[in-house]
Amino acid sequence: MAVVPSARGTTIDIAGSAWPTHSFDALVIGLGSCAVVLLIVGSLPAAVLTAAGLATARWLGGRLRQRSGSGGCSGAGYFGVRTKTGI
């Protein structure tokens, strides 16, 4: 894996595809927390829900932080929808 700095942030090269670091972090946090909660609590539904919540929080936090440098996360631009300007 190579960590490559870019204008929008840092990415990780996985099998020829550039992943933002917050996405990779969310994946690792989700898998790790699922295993830990499963070992401690012994309940698969509790482990999956906890892992999903932690991974989602990390992913959204990284996404919001990434977008905050480019004018915030409000409006349709945050969700990848391109809008016409000057209307």
N, C-alpha and C positions, 0 to 999 in steps of 0.2 A: 504494500500500500504506500502510496506517495501522497503527502500533504502538499497541495499546490495553492499558494495564495493567489487570489484573483481580485478584481476590482470590487466585487460584491461581498467577498468574504473568503473564508478558507473552505476548500473542498478536499475530499478524499477520493482518490482514484481506485475504484473497485471494479475489476474485470473490464477496464476500458470505459467505465461510466463514472462521471464526476458526481459524487454525492456531497451535499452540504454537510459540514461536521455535525450540525444539530440533528440531522436525520440519522446519522450513524450513531450518535450518542443516544438518541431515543431508542433505537433498536437494542443497543447494549444494555441500557437501563431496564427496558422492558423484559428482556430475557433473564437478566440477573435478578431482578426483583421477583419475577415469577418463580424462579428456582428457590430463592431464599424464603419467600412467604409459603411456598408449598412445603418446604422442609420444616418450618416452624409451626405453621397452623395445621398442615395436613389436609387442607381442603382445596381442591382444584378450582372450583368457582371463585373462591376468595382470592386465590393466587392470580388467576387470569384477570379479574376485575381490578385488583391492585396494580398489576403490571400495566394494564391498558391505561389506567389513569395516570400513572407516573410517566409512561412513555408519551402520552398525549400532551401532558403538561410540559415536558421537556421540548417536544417538537414545536408546540405552539409558542413557547417562550423564545426559542431560537428563531422561529419564523418572524415573530414580532420584532425582535431585536434586529434582525437582518433588514426588515423593511423600514425600521425607524430612521435609518440614515438616508432613505430616499423619499422623504416626504410623509412618513407615517403610514398607517395601515388602514386608514378610513376609505370608504367608498369601494367602487367596483374594481379599482386597480389592485387592491390587495388580493382578490380572488382570481387574478389573472385575466380578467375581462378587460379588453381594450375598448376605450370609449373615444368617440370623435370629439375633437376639441373645436371650440369656436362656434358652438351651436347655441 
